Amino acid sequence: MDRETPPIDVKQALLDPTSVFAAPEDILANGALDRDTKIEILRRWGYDALELQVAEEENMTGGEPNILDRIVRALLALGAEPDLERRPPTKQGSI
C-alpha cells in the first residue's frame, strides 16, 4: 500500500522549518513541495542555523545542534547557488 505524503503547512515551514521538518533531508524527500519552495525553506533554516552559530560565538548556548552542513548539502542537491543578492547586513551572512 502506498503512503501519501501528508500535507505540509508551507507558511509554517517558511516561518519555522524545524516545526515541520525533523531534518533538511526530509525537505528533499518531500514530493509535495516544488524545488523553489524547498530551496526557500532550506535557506530560511540555514539563516536560523547561522544565527545559532553567532549566538554560540557570543557565549549564548542552547537550541538545536548546528546542522548547517546538512542544509548546505541539501541546497547543493537541489542545484541551488549561494544567494548573494539577499545577503543580510549582519555577520550571519547567508547561504
N, C-alpha and C positions, 0 to 999 in steps of 0.2 A: 504494500500500500504506500503510495506517495504521500509524503507530508508536505503540505504547502508552507511557504514562508509566512509567518504571522505578519499582519500589517504593522508597518513602522510609523510611529508618530514623528514625521520628518521635522516639524517645528521643534519638538523636544530634543531630537537628536542633534539639531543645529545649535540649540541653546546649551545642552549639556550631554555630549556624546556618551559619557560614562553611565548616564542614567538609562540609556537604551541599549548600548553595546558593552559586552564584557571585555572585548579585545579589538584592536584595529583589524585583525584578520576576519572578524565577524562582519565588518562592513564590506570587505572584499567579497565574502561569500554570499552576501545578501542579494538575491535575484530581483527583489522588488525595487531596488534603487538604481537610478541611471548613473553613468560614470561621473558626470559633473556633480551630482549630489553627493556621491561617495567622496569625491575629492574635497568638496567644501566641508563636509563633516570631519574628514581627516585633518584638514588644515586647522579647523577650529580646535580640534582635540590637540593638535600639535602646539597651537598657541598656548593652550592651558598647560601643557607639559613644559613649555619654555618658561611660563610664569612660575611653575613649581621649582624649576632649576634656579631661577633668580631668587626666590624666597629662601631656598636652601643655602645659597651663597651668602645671604644676609642672616644666617643662623635662625631662620624660621622654618622649622621642620614639620613634617606631618603630611597627611594626604596620601595619595596613591604613589606607588613606586614609579620611577621615571620610565616611561615606555616610548620615549622619543624615537629611538632607533627603529622600533617596530612600526611606528607611524610613518617614518620616512620610507621604510621598505614597502609599506602598503601603497604609499603615493607613487613610488617608482614603478610598482607593479601595474599601476593604472596609467603609466606614462605621463604622470604629472611633473611638470618642471617647477623649480622654485618660483614662488610668486613674488617677483621683485617689484612689481607695480604697487603692491599694497603693504610695503614694509612699514611697520609701526615706528613711531619716533621714540621708541624705548629700547633698552638694552636687550629685550627679549628677542628682537629680530623677527623673522618669520620663516616659514618653510613652504 
